[in-house]
Amino acid sequence: IAPSLRCHGDEGLIRQLIAILLDNAVKYCDPNGSIQVRLYARRHPILIVENTYAEVDTLELDRLFDRFYRADKARTFSGSFGVGLSIARSIVKTHHGTINAYRKAGRIGFRTDLK
């Protein structure tokens, strides 16, 4: 985390956003995989959460933020309802930011730009 970083917004919602992204990374990280979190500022704060996920090439990235969408059908009864990333997108929009999912070399990542 970059020192002296400031973010203006609703602290409770920002905490919820971070919790959703971290929870998602933990749920979908490969066994013995890794999770990386970076928080830094360019013009605005940028939060990146990435995790290893062997099935990343099978994901429909454009659907991950749809309410009730489940990328991994085997986790249907995991106790969650598939709304976390939809809520995350709503929080980011409330803060006039953007959130995007991407894949690279066996990893899935989420980049959040807060304004």
C-alpha positions in Angstrom: 0.0 0.0 0.0 1.4 3.3 -1.0 2.1 5.6 1.9 0.1 8.8 2.4 -2.7 7.5 0.1 -6.0 9.3 0.5 -9.4 8.2 -0.7 -12.5 10.4 -0.3 -15.8 8.6 -0.1 -18.0 6.6 2.2 -15.7 4.6 4.4 -18.2 1.9 5.1 -18.8 1.3 1.4 -15.1 1.3 0.6 -14.6 -1.3 3.4 -17.4 -3.4 2.0 -15.9 -3.2 -1.5 -12.5 -4.4 -0.3 -14.2 -7.2 1.7 -16.1 -8.4 -1.4 -13.0 -8.4 -3.6 -10.9 -10.2 -0.9 -13.6 -12.7 -0.1 -13.9 -13.5 -3.9 -10.2 -13.9 -4.2 -10.1 -16.3 -1.2 -13.1 -18.4 -2.5 -11.7 -18.8 -6.0 -8.0 -19.0 -5.4 -6.4 -22.3 -6.4 -5.3 -24.6 -3.6 -1.7 -23.5 -2.7 -2.2 -20.5 -5.0 -1.5 -16.8 -4.3 -3.4 -13.6 -3.8 -1.9 -10.2 -4.5 -3.4 -6.9 -3.3 -2.1 -3.5 -4.4 -3.3 -0.1 -3.5 -1.6 3.0 -5.0 -2.5 6.3 -6.5 -2.1 7.8 -9.9 -4.5 10.6 -10.3 -7.0 8.7 -8.1 -6.7 5.6 -5.8 -6.3 2.3 -7.7 -7.0 -1.0 -5.9 -6.0 -4.2 -7.6 -6.8 -7.7 -6.3 -5.5 -10.7 -8.2 -5.5 -14.4 -7.5 -4.4 -17.6 -9.2 -7.3 -19.5 -10.9 -6.5 -22.4 -13.2 -9.9 -22.1 -14.9 -9.5 -18.4 -15.7 -9.7 -19.0 -19.5 -13.2 -20.4 -19.1 -14.6 -17.3 -17.4 -17.0 -15.0 -19.1 -15.4 -11.8 -17.8 -18.2 -9.6 -19.2 -20.7 -11.5 -17.0 -18.9 -11.5 -13.7 -20.6 -8.4 -12.5 -24.1 -9.6 -13.4 -26.3 -10.2 -10.4 -26.7 -13.9 -9.5 -24.2 -15.0 -12.1 -21.9 -17.8 -10.9 -18.7 -18.4 -12.8 -18.1 -21.7 -11.1 -21.2 -23.8 -11.2 -19.7 -26.3 -8.8 -19.8 -23.7 -6.1 -23.6 -23.1 -6.4 -24.3 -24.1 -2.8 -21.4 -22.4 -1.2 -23.6 -20.2 1.0 -23.3 -17.1 -1.2 -25.8 -15.9 -3.8 -23.6 -14.5 -6.6 -24.3 -10.8 -5.9 -20.9 -9.7 -4.4 -19.4 -8.4 -7.6 -22.6 -6.8 -8.6 -22.6 -4.9 -5.2 -18.9 -4.1 -5.7 -19.7 -2.5 -9.1 -22.5 -0.5 -7.5 -20.2 0.8 -4.8 -17.6 1.8 -7.3 -20.2 3.6 -9.5 -21.4 5.4 -6.4 -17.9 6.8 -6.0 -17.8 7.7 -9.8 -15.1 5.1 -10.4 -14.7 2.0 -12.6 -14.1 -1.7 -11.9 -12.9 -4.2 -14.5 -12.0 -7.9 -14.5 -9.1 -9.2 -16.5 -7.1 -12.4 -16.9 -3.4 -12.9 -17.3 -1.2 -16.0 -17.1 -3.4 -18.2 -14.9 -4.6 -15.3 -12.8 -7.8 -13.3 -12.5 -7.7 -9.7 -11.4 -10.0 -6.9 -10.6 -8.8 -3.3 -11.1 -10.8 -0.6 -9.3 -10.3 3.1 -10.0 -11.9 5.3 -7.3 -12.6 8.9 -7.9 
